[in-house]
């Protein structure tokens, strides 16, 4: 069995930590470098449910996309939920490693996995300077409504589902995709001349301005759902490394839904006039 330090060296080669944004917190959160590893669990979020899943699996390493301590901390006391995760992992000899924005900009990375899940052909990065996002083509083209339905069908189910802005009958040939929060990329999306943009966490004002600015279609899925396909890609990459190195690792992808939203209720279609608003 490989030691943790050997496995982490391979993961850092896939997602070099120096490619992470300055504000990010990637790398190893806890773990004994000399510990032997034979089972690995990939997940989006380093939450208690994932720690407990790792225990049930007998995993010695958890790799997550999201950091546990993004803004740093002065305590890992178990009285706080993040500290409880650390205590749980250490108590059961489980290491935690994070690949966040360094996995976003990797090739292949988070947006490649998202494009693959949707059956799209990647033709290049959305932001060439740092490798964020992907520009893709649909073959054959389809309507915005059909493209949104494709996303809803192929991405993991969440309470939010998929929201759409724009003309549902518009033809979509070329799309931009970005796993996770993507409304900071609208300038690059407009410059790319795509017909639609699929991402997550779109806020009201940037989305409103985007659809007023052009006929761009927007497809807004849950943050967790757009990043979960990366776990499958990353697991396959580690499987290939394990085979090449003769490690015989058992690599798992968590199917636990850690999206924070638990329910969705569709608003009434009846128009309700706000008090004091003009009729």
N, C-alpha and C positions, 0 to 999 in steps of 0.2 A: 504493500500500500504506500502511496506517496505521502509525504509530510505536507502539512498545511502550507508551509513556505514554498514548496514546489508547485502546488496548485495555484497559489496566489500569483506566482511569477508568470504563469501561463495566462491567468485572467488579466494581469496588468499589460501583457503583450497584446491581448485582444482590445482592451480599453485603457490605453495609457493614461495614468492619472494626471499627467501634465497637460492633457487635452481638456480637462475639466475647467469650467468657468472659475474665476477667482473666488467668487462668493460660495462656491459649492463645497461640500464635505464628502469626499469619496475616499475609498480605501477600506482598510480593516478596522472595524470598531472594537472587536474583542476576539481573542483566540490565541492559543499556544502555537507558536511557529513550528514546534517539533511534534505536534499532535498528528497522528495518522488519520488519513481521510479515506473513507470508502463509499460514502453516500453524501450527495449534495442536493439541496433544495433551492430552487429559484422561485422568487416571488416579487411582486411589485413593492409591497409595503412591509417594513420591519415592525409589525405589530404583534401583540400577544398571541393572537390566533395563529400566526405563522410560526412563532417560537414553539407553541404547543404542538403544531403539526410536525415540526422538525423532530421533536421528542418522540412522537408516535412512530415516525419513520425510522428513527435511529440515525438521523443525519448528523454528521459532525461539522457541516458547513452550510450556512444559509447565505445566499447571494441575493440581495435586493436591489431594485432600481432606485428607490427613494432612500435618502439618508435617514438615519435615526436622529442624529443631532446636527441639524443643518446650521444652526446659529451658535453652536457651542454650548457648554454647560459647566457648572461648577459642582455638580453632584450627580451621582447615579443611584441615589437612595431609592429603594423599592417602593417607597410611599408615593412616588410619581410613576405614571404608566410607562414612561420611557426607561426609567431606572428598573422597573419590574422586568421589562424585556431583557435588559442586560443581566440582571440577577438570574433570570430563568435560563438564559443561554449559558452563562458561565457555570452555573450549578450542574448543568448537564453536558459540559465539555463541548459546547457547540460554538463555532466561530461565526462571526457576522462580517460580511464584506459588501461594500456598496459600489456600484457602477452607475453613475447618474448622468451628468452632462457629458462625461467622457464616453458613455454609451450612446448618447444622443448624436454625437458627431462622428462616431465610428462608421466605417464602411466595411461590412454591413453593420447597421446599428438599428436604433429604435424605429426610425421612420421606414427603413427597408422592410423590417418585420411587419409594420402596419400595412405597407403597400402589398406585400406578399399575401397577407391575410385577406385583403380585398381583391386579389387577383389582378393587380395592376402591374404594368410594365414600367419599371423605373428608367428614366432617361437622363437623370442628372440630379445634383443637389439643388435645393431651393436657394440656399445661401452659400455660394461657392467659397466664400472667405473662411467659413468655419465648418462647413459641411452639414449645417442644420437643415432638416426637412428634405423632401424629395419632390421632384416634378415627375409626373407619371402620365401614361396614356392609357385610355380605355380602347380596347379593340374587341368588338365594334363599339362605337359611341352609343350612349344611352341618355335618357332624360335625367334631369336632376332628381326627380322623384324616384326613378329606378335606381340611380346611384345611391341615394340615401337608403333605400330599401335594402340594397346590397350590403351597405355598412351595418344596418340593423341586424341583418341575418348572419353576417360572418364574424362580427365582433362579439365578445362575451356579453351576455344579457345583463343589464343593469336597470335600476329603477328609473333613471333618466331616459334611457333609450337614446334616440337620435333626434335632434332638432334640425330643422331646415329653414333657411332664409333664401329667398329668390324665387324666380319663376319655375314652378315644378315641371313645366313642359320644355324648358330650355334644354338644348342639346349639350351634352358634356363629352368632350373629346380628350381634353387635357386637364389634369387636376394636380393640385399641390396637396401634399399630406405632411403633417407634423404631429408626431406622438406627443401627448401632454399639452400644456397651455401654449396656444399658438397665436394669440392676437397681437403679439409684438412683431409678428412677421408680415403684417399686411402690406407694407411697402414692397417687400420682396415678392409677395404673391402678385401684386398688381404689375410689378416689373416683369414677371414671368409670363404674363398674358394668358393665364390659365382660365378655364371656364368655371372651376369650382375649387373650393378649399375645404379639406376635411381635417379637423383638429379637435381640441377640447377647450373647455373653460372660456368660451367666447363671452366677453362682457358686452353690455347693452350698447354703450357709445361707440366702441370700435366696430362692432357688428353693424350698427345702424349706419355709420359713416361709410362702411365698405359697400353696402348694398345701394346706398344713395350715389356713391361715387361711380359705380359701374354695374353691369349686369352680372357680376360675380355671384355664383351660388355658394352658400355656406352650409356645411354639414358639421354639426357640433355634437360630438359623442362624449361619453363620460371619460374623464381623465384616465381612470384606472383601465378602462376598456381599450383605449388607444395605445397603452403601453404594455398591456399584458402579452401581446404577441411576441414582444422582445424576449420574454422569459423562455418561450419555446425555441426561438432562434439561438439564444445564449446556451441553453441546455444542449442543443444539437452541436454547437461549436465545442463545448466541453466534452461531449461524447466522442467527437472526432479526435480531440487531443488525447483523451484517455485511451482510445484504441491505438493511436500512434505510439504513445508512451508505454503501452502495456500495463496500464494502471487498473483496468477492470472496475472503474468507478460506476456506481449506480446513481444516475442523475434523474431528478424528479422536477416537475413543474407543478407548483401549487395551483389548484383550481378553486381555492377559497376566495370568495368575492370579498375584497377588502375595500371596495368603493364605499364611502361613508353614507351615501344616500340609500335609504331603506325602502321608500315607497314613492309612488308618483300618482297624482290624481289630475286628470285632464280637466281644465277649466270649462265652465259652461260656455256654450257657443252664443248664448243670449247676450246682447249688448247691455251693459249696465252703466248708466250715466253717473259719474261721480257727483257728490253733492256740490252744488255751486258751479258745475261745469255747464257750458252753453249747450242747449239742445239743438 
